[in-house]
Amino acid sequence: MKIAISGTYSTGKTTLTEALSIATQVPRTQARTMREILPDAVPGKTLEQCNPAELLNLGLSRLSERVVNEERCGNKFFSDGSCLHEWVYGAARLETGINPNDSDLVLAIKRLMGKPYLSVHRGYIDAFGNVAKRHAKKTYTKFVHLPIEFDLVADGHRPVSERFRQLSNDLLLSTVKELNIPYITVGGDLRNRLITIAEHFNLPIYVDVDEAIEMAVKKVKTEAIAIENYRLSILSPQKA
């Protein structure tokens, strides 16, 4: 049972997979976020400052890390996201621009300047997608898709727009269908999602659901603070 908990930015994947793992004792796997990988892969830059080659570097780094972590978990896990996410986010940025929060004028200028290279970038992204799709097809037993129900988290680290979120949501879902991987869509609050998924897969609950959620929320917040502190510690010497 290799279950990918899928959904675009700010759909609650991380907290849900943490709570699921605590409650059901099924291992959880993930790859580090782009923000975590950034200081090592592209030192001194934010995501918004990365060019297409650097974003591809980040995506490939994240994909390779995800594959290794999945292998370590064996034949049973909940995955926070899937290998499709790294490709989908790159493909969506081809449509919305590298920084989807740019104004329409800035986006238009950047698209005009980048037009001669668009076919090359698309070729790389398509090749990346072929690799990700093959891995998804042979790896995941089922997808659990989380629809866009929550507002984008305003933490300053998600350089995406609502259009980007919708595009990536639609591409994730259409790709899962294209690959004929079984999936269910699960909405509602965190508690409802956890119970629905556990019941769907006939998983026993070893830790009280509310307690598992409380523990997961606390862990995710603590890790987010640690990630940000590390990022700032890396940037400080570079700015000095």
PyMOL commands that set and color helices and strands:
alter all, ss='L'
color gray80, all
select helices_A, chain A and resi 13-24+34-41+47-49+52-73+83-96+104-139+162-178+190-200+209-239
alter helices_A, ss='H'
color red, helices_A
select strands_A, chain A and resi 2-6+28-29+77-80+142-145+183-185
alter strands_A, ss='S'
color yellow, strands_A
deselect
rebuild
show_as cartoon
